[in-house]
Amino acid sequence: MGELGIGVIATCRASVPTCKITLQVRMQFRCTEPITMNDVVNNWRHRYTAGLRYMLTGKGLLSVGAGYAGAFLRTRPELASPDVQIHFLIFSTETAGATLHRFSGFMASACQLRPDSRGFVRIKSSDPSVPPAIQPRYLSHRNDCETIVAGLRKLREVMNQPVMRRYIAEERMPGPQCSSDADLLAHARSTRHHGLSSDLDLPHGRRPERGGRRAPARTRLREASRGRRLDHAHRSFRQH
C-alpha cells in the first residue's frame, strides 16, 4: 500500500497474504421431459403463472435458489470427511448469468471443499473506484487437480444411476468424449464459474489489529473454519 501512497492505519497479520476460492465445475444435460426451469421461462403462460404464484404465495420455482439439491462426497474412502460437494440445478445455460437454453435442460456441478491452490486480491490504485486485481489461481496445486477430476467422476456416477438416467437425453457438456483424466481436467480449467466460499489465511481468531489488540473469534463460521478455512462439510456448518 505504501507504493501507492496509502497510509496504513490498521494491520492484518495474515500468516500468508493469499486467498482461496472454491471452483465449481459444471456438467450440462439435455432432459428427456419438459419439466425444467428452461421450459417454464421459455413459455409465456408458464412464466407468468410462476411469477403470479411467487407474488401471491412466495412459493414455486422463483423461490428456489440455483442449487436445488446437493450432496457431500468423499473422493477417497480413507478421508475423514467429504472433500467434494455436488449441486443439482434445474436449468441450463452456457455460462453463469446467461439466458436459459431453449430446450429442456439441467446442470450438475462438483466443487472441491478445501482447495490448496492459493491466489490473491490486491489493490491496483489509490483510487477506490479502480477494481482490484483478483487472481484465484485455480487448480495450481496438484491435489486440487486430482480432487476435482475425482469429483467429476463421482458426479457422473450419480448421474448414471437409473433414477437419474431416465431424465438424461444426453450429456451436452463436457460430453461422453471427455473421459480421460486429462480431458476432465481441461474441462475444469475451462470453467468460468466459482463458488461463494473464499477466505484469507488468518491465524485463528485474528482480526485487523489496532494498537496491538487481538479480537476474540465469536462467529459460528469462524469456529467452523477452525481458523484456517471454511469447511462446508464440517458438522458446525450444518449444511448437510
Wavefront OBJ file of the C-alpha trace (Angstrom):
o trace
v 0.000 0.000 0.000
v 2.937 2.278 0.653
v 3.899 2.049 -3.015
v 0.510 3.577 -3.850
v 0.855 6.346 -1.302
v -1.733 4.905 1.085
v -1.085 5.257 4.792
v -1.700 2.198 6.982
v -3.992 2.715 9.985
v -4.807 -0.953 10.753
v -2.678 -4.024 10.083
v -3.945 -7.504 9.368
v -1.357 -10.066 10.354
v -2.209 -12.823 7.905
v 0.015 -15.882 8.005
v 0.277 -15.720 4.206
v -1.170 -12.850 2.116
v -3.258 -15.158 -0.043
v -6.861 -16.227 -0.584
v -8.611 -19.439 -1.571
v -11.762 -19.618 -3.687
v -13.663 -22.827 -4.375
v -14.033 -23.722 -8.039
v -17.376 -25.109 -9.212
v -17.202 -27.205 -12.379
v -20.473 -27.832 -14.165
v -21.835 -30.573 -16.378
v -24.744 -29.818 -18.683
v -27.529 -32.231 -19.672
v -30.455 -32.278 -22.082
v -33.595 -33.517 -20.320
v -35.945 -36.175 -21.717
v -39.041 -34.385 -20.365
v -40.242 -30.734 -20.400
v -40.020 -30.371 -16.617
v -37.090 -27.985 -16.159
v -36.965 -24.281 -15.428
v -35.953 -23.780 -19.063
v -39.436 -24.936 -20.054
v -41.098 -22.542 -17.624
v -39.064 -19.492 -18.624
v -39.416 -20.141 -22.358
v -43.227 -20.489 -22.258
v -45.012 -17.223 -21.566
v -48.010 -18.868 -19.880
v -45.812 -20.879 -17.519
v -43.568 -17.874 -16.962
v -46.386 -15.559 -15.897
v -48.012 -18.299 -13.816
v -44.758 -18.812 -11.925
v -44.448 -15.069 -11.399
v -48.003 -14.727 -10.064
v -47.591 -17.709 -7.765
v -44.470 -16.219 -6.261
v -46.099 -12.806 -5.829
v -49.189 -14.261 -4.133
v -47.702 -17.108 -2.079
v -43.917 -16.716 -2.117
v -43.687 -20.282 -3.397
v -42.838 -22.041 -6.641
v -39.798 -22.101 -8.890
v -38.942 -18.455 -8.284
v -38.471 -19.186 -4.586
v -35.795 -21.787 -5.299
v -32.081 -20.965 -5.342
v -29.794 -22.008 -8.179
v -28.745 -25.199 -6.433
v -31.950 -27.197 -5.894
v -30.269 -30.166 -4.219
v -26.786 -31.253 -3.249
v -24.605 -33.813 -1.527
v -21.213 -34.184 0.124
v -18.940 -36.963 -1.108
v -15.549 -38.447 -0.352
v -13.383 -38.993 -3.405
v -11.242 -41.444 -1.408
v -12.531 -43.841 1.285
v -9.676 -43.077 3.676
v -10.679 -39.406 4.042
v -12.068 -38.400 7.439
v -14.700 -36.089 5.904
v -16.120 -35.254 2.458
v -13.815 -33.282 0.180
v -16.282 -32.608 -2.653
v -19.754 -31.097 -2.798
v -22.101 -31.638 -5.746
v -25.057 -29.448 -6.723
v -28.092 -30.106 -8.904
v -29.549 -27.185 -10.864
v -32.940 -27.419 -12.575
v -31.979 -25.192 -15.516
v -29.161 -24.965 -18.058
v -27.157 -22.123 -19.577
v -23.895 -21.781 -21.441
v -22.346 -19.590 -18.741
v -23.362 -18.234 -15.345
v -25.927 -15.444 -15.760
v -26.633 -16.226 -19.420
v -30.059 -16.785 -20.988
v -31.548 -20.216 -20.325
v -31.419 -22.708 -23.184
v -34.482 -23.085 -25.384
v -34.508 -26.864 -24.865
v -35.294 -28.817 -21.691
v -32.080 -28.981 -19.748
v -30.428 -29.031 -16.348
v -26.950 -28.983 -14.867
v -24.972 -30.595 -12.090
v -21.684 -29.423 -10.651
v -18.820 -30.528 -8.451
v -16.646 -28.319 -6.286
v -13.705 -29.037 -4.029
v -14.420 -28.046 -0.441
v -10.892 -27.380 0.774
v -8.672 -26.234 -2.104
v -4.919 -25.950 -1.663
v -4.439 -23.563 -4.585
v -3.860 -20.009 -3.436
v -4.470 -16.792 -5.279
v -4.515 -13.153 -4.290
v -6.594 -9.984 -4.177
v -4.583 -6.759 -4.438
v -5.380 -3.131 -4.928
v -4.023 -1.546 -8.092
v -4.555 2.109 -7.328
v -5.159 4.588 -4.537
v -8.392 5.429 -6.359
v -11.126 3.315 -4.654
v -13.169 3.255 -7.865
v -10.472 1.209 -9.643
v -11.260 -2.538 -9.434
v -8.691 -4.652 -7.592
v -6.513 -7.295 -9.208
v -8.034 -10.703 -8.489
v -6.163 -13.862 -9.408
v -7.643 -17.029 -7.859
v -5.033 -19.316 -9.470
v -7.491 -22.181 -9.663
v -6.035 -25.695 -9.936
v -2.459 -24.549 -9.418
v -1.951 -27.238 -6.768
v -1.672 -30.878 -7.830
v -4.030 -32.105 -5.115
v -6.772 -29.776 -6.387
v -6.398 -31.152 -9.910
v -6.694 -34.735 -8.704
v -9.634 -33.949 -6.420
v -11.724 -32.092 -8.989
v -11.195 -34.854 -11.572
v -12.238 -37.462 -8.996
v -15.208 -35.276 -8.066
v -16.378 -35.097 -11.674
v -16.138 -38.866 -11.939
v -18.206 -39.224 -8.772
v -20.751 -36.797 -10.218
v -21.013 -38.896 -13.356
v -21.599 -41.997 -11.232
v -24.510 -40.236 -9.546
v -25.996 -39.023 -12.827
v -25.716 -42.518 -14.332
v -27.870 -44.097 -11.635
v -31.202 -45.389 -13.022
v -33.267 -42.837 -11.076
v -31.369 -40.006 -12.818
v -30.503 -41.718 -16.101
v -34.185 -41.773 -17.170
v -34.169 -37.954 -17.351
v -30.954 -37.607 -19.373
v -31.245 -37.476 -23.147
v -27.556 -36.580 -23.499
v -24.639 -35.105 -21.642
v -24.017 -31.934 -23.623
v -21.041 -30.645 -21.670
v -18.349 -31.802 -21.432
v -19.809 -34.766 -23.332
v -19.069 -38.510 -23.332
v -15.925 -37.960 -25.404
v -14.417 -36.249 -22.356
v -13.373 -39.372 -20.479
v -9.680 -39.283 -19.569
v -8.245 -37.517 -16.524
v -6.556 -35.038 -18.840
v -9.839 -34.304 -20.635
v -11.748 -33.771 -17.389
v -9.018 -31.515 -16.026
v -9.057 -29.481 -19.242
v -12.827 -29.087 -18.855
v -12.359 -27.933 -15.267
v -9.755 -25.390 -16.333
v -12.107 -24.002 -18.979
v -14.874 -23.262 -16.486
v -15.661 -19.659 -15.534
v -17.850 -20.291 -12.512
v -16.720 -20.369 -8.904
v -18.388 -20.980 -5.586
v -19.096 -18.313 -2.995
v -16.736 -19.582 -0.345
v -13.443 -17.776 -0.121
v -11.180 -16.819 2.724
v -7.980 -15.078 3.643
v -5.370 -17.109 5.503
v -5.632 -15.743 9.039
v -4.403 -17.261 12.291
v -7.350 -18.478 14.361
v -9.215 -15.608 15.971
v -7.204 -12.860 14.269
v -8.841 -9.688 13.036
v -7.301 -6.462 11.803
v -5.407 -5.076 14.752
v -5.493 -1.555 16.105
v -2.953 -0.661 18.724
v -1.843 -4.279 19.137
v -5.222 -5.522 20.406
v -6.342 -9.021 19.488
v -10.053 -9.571 18.979
v -11.573 -12.920 20.002
v -13.280 -15.185 17.496
v -17.017 -15.275 18.126
v -18.819 -16.140 14.920
v -20.029 -19.613 14.080
v -18.402 -19.577 10.668
v -15.034 -18.727 12.147
v -15.419 -21.617 14.583
v -16.402 -23.930 11.740
v -13.346 -22.861 9.784
v -11.030 -23.901 12.619
v -9.046 -20.773 11.996
v -7.796 -21.758 8.568
v -10.539 -22.312 6.031
v -14.288 -22.746 5.845
v -15.149 -26.453 5.824
v -18.622 -26.823 4.282
v -18.763 -30.485 5.293
v -17.926 -29.791 8.953
v -20.759 -30.554 11.400
v -20.605 -26.998 12.818
v -21.606 -25.515 9.470
v -24.859 -27.531 9.396
v -25.022 -27.675 5.602
v -25.600 -31.437 5.381
l 1 2 3 4 5 6 7 8 9 10 11 12 13 14 15 16 17 18 19 20 21 22 23 24 25 26 27 28 29 30 31 32 33 34 35 36 37 38 39 40 41 42 43 44 45 46 47 48 49 50 51 52 53 54 55 56 57 58 59 60 61 62 63 64 65 66 67 68 69 70 71 72 73 74 75 76 77 78 79 80 81 82 83 84 85 86 87 88 89 90 91 92 93 94 95 96 97 98 99 100 101 102 103 104 105 106 107 108 109 110 111 112 113 114 115 116 117 118 119 120 121 122 123 124 125 126 127 128 129 130 131 132 133 134 135 136 137 138 139 140 141 142 143 144 145 146 147 148 149 150 151 152 153 154 155 156 157 158 159 160 161 162 163 164 165 166 167 168 169 170 171 172 173 174 175 176 177 178 179 180 181 182 183 184 185 186 187 188 189 190 191 192 193 194 195 196 197 198 199 200 201 202 203 204 205 206 207 208 209 210 211 212 213 214 215 216 217 218 219 220 221 222 223 224 225 226 227 228 229 230 231 232 233 234 235 236 237 238 239 240
